[in-house]
C-alpha cells in the first residue's frame, strides 16, 4: 500500500510540475494578449486555453497546443480587407476554431499521425468579396478542427 501511494504521489507531483512549467511557457509565448488585438499568439502546454477574438481588423494569429487544448472563437472578429492568417500547431493536443459561416477558409499544411477536420461553407457558394481566413496547420499526433458557427 505504501508503495502504491508513493507511485501515485510521485505521478501527481510530476504532472503538477509539468502543468506549472507549461503555464509559464504559455505566458511567455502569449505575452499580454487581449481579445481586441489584431495580432495574437496563444498557447496551451499541459493545460487548456479558451480565447474569443473581437479584433477589428484581425490580421494574424497563432495557436499552439502541446499536451493540451485550445478553444478559439473568431465569430466576433472581422478580418482585414486583405484577409487574415492563422497558424495552428498541435502536438499531442487539440485545437478547435469557430469562424462565422460567411468566411472563406483556406487550409494548408499537414498533420502527422493526427487529423484536420474542416466544416465550413464551400468557397464557391460565398460571395467573391467574402472575408478570407488563410490557415496553416502543422503537428503530430494531434487534432485540429475548424468549424463554421451556426
VMD Tcl script that draws the C-alpha trace (Angstrom):
set ca {
  {0.00 0.00 0.00}
  {2.83 2.42 0.84}
  {4.47 1.68 -2.50}
  {1.26 2.37 -4.39}
  {0.75 5.66 -2.54}
  {4.35 6.62 -3.32}
  {3.88 5.93 -7.02}
  {0.59 7.85 -7.14}
  {2.11 10.76 -5.18}
  {5.15 10.83 -7.47}
  {2.98 10.80 -10.60}
  {0.87 13.62 -9.17}
  {3.98 15.68 -8.36}
  {5.42 15.20 -11.87}
  {2.12 16.06 -13.54}
  {1.67 19.15 -11.38}
  {5.22 20.25 -12.15}
  {4.72 19.80 -15.88}
  {1.46 21.75 -15.72}
  {3.17 24.64 -13.87}
  {6.07 24.71 -16.34}
  {3.56 24.62 -19.21}
  {1.67 27.61 -17.80}
  {4.89 29.61 -17.51}
  {5.91 28.71 -21.06}
  {2.45 29.60 -22.40}
  {2.59 33.01 -20.71}
  {5.96 33.71 -22.32}
  {4.54 32.85 -25.75}
  {1.34 34.85 -25.30}
  {2.53 37.99 -23.58}
  {-0.31 40.37 -22.71}
  {-2.75 39.28 -25.39}
  {-6.26 40.76 -25.29}
  {-9.40 39.88 -27.22}
  {-9.15 43.13 -29.22}
  {-5.61 42.51 -30.54}
  {-5.37 42.28 -34.32}
  {-2.33 40.01 -33.94}
  {-2.22 37.39 -31.20}
  {-0.38 34.27 -30.07}
  {-1.96 31.60 -27.88}
  {-0.52 28.50 -26.22}
  {-1.79 25.57 -24.21}
  {1.03 23.45 -22.82}
  {-0.09 20.74 -20.41}
  {-3.37 22.55 -19.96}
  {-6.20 24.32 -21.70}
  {-6.81 27.76 -23.17}
  {-10.01 29.47 -24.32}
  {-9.90 32.68 -26.32}
  {-12.54 34.79 -28.05}
  {-11.28 37.40 -30.50}
  {-13.12 40.69 -31.07}
  {-10.37 42.12 -33.27}
  {-11.36 44.57 -36.00}
  {-9.37 44.12 -38.10}
  {-7.99 40.68 -37.43}
  {-4.62 40.40 -39.16}
  {-2.92 37.27 -37.86}
  {-2.99 34.80 -35.04}
  {-1.29 31.65 -33.89}
  {-2.21 28.87 -31.50}
  {-0.07 26.03 -30.16}
  {-1.34 23.04 -28.24}
  {1.24 20.69 -26.70}
  {-0.35 18.04 -24.49}
  {-3.22 20.50 -24.12}
  {-6.15 22.08 -25.89}
  {-7.09 25.45 -27.37}
  {-10.65 26.68 -27.98}
  {-10.51 29.68 -30.32}
  {-13.66 31.62 -31.20}
  {-13.35 34.06 -34.12}
  {-17.08 34.61 -34.61}
  {-16.90 38.20 -33.28}
  {-13.72 39.15 -35.19}
  {-13.52 40.95 -38.55}
  {-10.66 40.05 -40.89}
  {-8.63 42.79 -42.53}
  {-9.70 43.69 -46.08}
  {-6.82 41.62 -47.50}
  {-7.78 38.69 -45.25}
  {-6.35 37.22 -42.07}
  {-3.82 34.47 -41.46}
  {-3.94 31.83 -38.73}
  {-1.12 29.44 -37.85}
  {-2.10 26.34 -35.84}
  {0.20 23.71 -34.35}
  {-0.94 20.71 -32.30}
  {1.48 18.17 -30.83}
  {-0.36 15.53 -28.81}
  {-3.02 18.19 -28.33}
  {-6.11 19.63 -29.94}
  {-7.23 22.97 -31.36}
  {-10.83 23.87 -32.13}
  {-11.56 27.05 -34.11}
  {-15.01 28.56 -34.72}
  {-15.47 31.03 -37.59}
  {-18.51 32.84 -38.98}
  {-20.34 30.87 -41.68}
  {-19.81 33.79 -44.09}
  {-16.00 33.46 -44.14}
  {-13.94 31.76 -46.86}
  {-11.47 29.45 -45.15}
  {-8.43 28.09 -46.99}
  {-6.45 25.41 -45.10}
  {-2.95 24.21 -45.97}
  {-0.36 22.09 -44.18}
  {-0.01 18.60 -42.77}
  {-0.61 16.70 -39.58}
  {1.44 13.58 -38.97}
  {-0.42 10.93 -37.04}
  {-3.27 13.34 -36.50}
  {-6.29 14.78 -38.22}
  {-7.57 18.09 -39.57}
  {-11.35 18.43 -39.71}
  {-12.75 21.35 -41.73}
  {-16.50 22.00 -41.72}
  {-17.03 25.41 -43.32}
  {-19.02 26.76 -46.26}
  {-17.81 25.86 -49.72}
  {-15.99 28.93 -51.09}
  {-17.93 28.60 -54.36}
  {-21.20 29.30 -52.51}
  {-19.93 32.51 -50.87}
  {-19.76 35.99 -52.39}
  {-16.50 36.83 -54.14}
  {-15.75 39.56 -51.59}
  {-16.40 37.34 -48.54}
  {-13.88 37.74 -45.69}
  {-10.97 35.32 -46.09}
  {-9.02 33.35 -43.50}
  {-5.86 31.52 -44.54}
  {-4.98 28.74 -42.10}
  {-1.61 26.98 -41.88}
  {-1.75 23.72 -39.89}
  {1.04 21.53 -38.56}
  {1.54 18.96 -35.86}
  {1.99 15.39 -34.75}
  {-0.44 13.06 -33.03}
  {-2.91 15.87 -32.54}
  {-6.12 17.19 -33.93}
  {-7.32 20.45 -35.42}
  {-10.97 21.27 -36.13}
  {-12.17 24.37 -37.96}
  {-15.95 24.79 -37.98}
  {-18.43 27.40 -39.11}
  {-20.63 28.73 -36.33}
  {-24.33 28.39 -36.60}
}
mol new
graphics top color blue
foreach p $ca { graphics top sphere $p radius 0.5 }
foreach p [lrange $ca 0 end-1] q [lrange $ca 1 end] { graphics top cylinder $p $q radius 0.2 }
display resetview
